[in-house]
Amino acid sequence: MNNRKLNIPEIQQIPQFMKILDDLSVGNNPYLVGSAGTGKTTLGEKVAYALYGRSENDSKDLPFTIVNCNQWTSPIDIKGGQTITGYKEGALIEAWRDGKILILDEMPKLDANTAGLLNDALAKSAREEAIIFNGNNEPITKHRNFGCIATGNVIGKGASGNYVGNNKQDASLLDRFSGCIYRIGFNETLERQLVYPAVVNICLDIRKSILKYEGKEAGDDDTEDIMTLRTMLNLERAYELEMKRETGMKDEFGKTYLKMPNGKTLKDGLLSYFLAMTKEKAEHIKNEVNLEGFLNSYKGSVMKKEFIKEFKRRIG
């Protein structure tokens, strides 16, 4: 692994990245815990690419397979079994056999009994040529590159006020991740690298105001209505399209982006974000960050120049 090229630009901005990578390389099972929208699953995907020395979106088969865990996730989804259309292989078996990273997205949402099907495999993650059995009770030998990353909003030891869909998991399952649990929270350095300055600045102001309103510490991501990286990226996509129209940029076919009446704007996205809050809370946050002033200025001439500069930097 030391000789592999780590072709992931964000590595230096994510303190846990190399630790997670090292865990996988020695057969440990990392567990990424944090609030919704903090980038846990995306981080898992990036680590999978880095583990195999690959760059993202390289047009090859994905180096990971994902189980979107929920109360309806079945043993067939994990280990395989018969369906009305024939035998279906499980995600665990596919990753185990083909040398992929198994990402258990939101693992605590699994029924505890279903989650127990993972115990045997996760206990053998570090063993060479270990064997588990698929849904047809056939022995499957572990590929040397197999690994597992779990994500969750909670550790899995009980209920959460903000995340009510989680189940308490058996201690034997959680033990498979012991010593490899990582808290994935806010990362302002990474956010500033990924998100346009105009968007990230107002979003960070909003987050700070929310935490202040709730009486929470600066790094507390377990807060209702909190501003997350996912929200920032959602807002950024609308902002980029809006600014391409505002500045008259051309698309890949040489056609000019035209202003569209009632097209989606950053203003629309921000106002929509505040609809999830109580009216009193929303008005307080809007006033404290001077949202009206920002909305009246983010399409001004100076801000347009900043957008064009950043856009050109991104496309190289």
Disulfide bonds with the S-S distance in Angstrom:
none
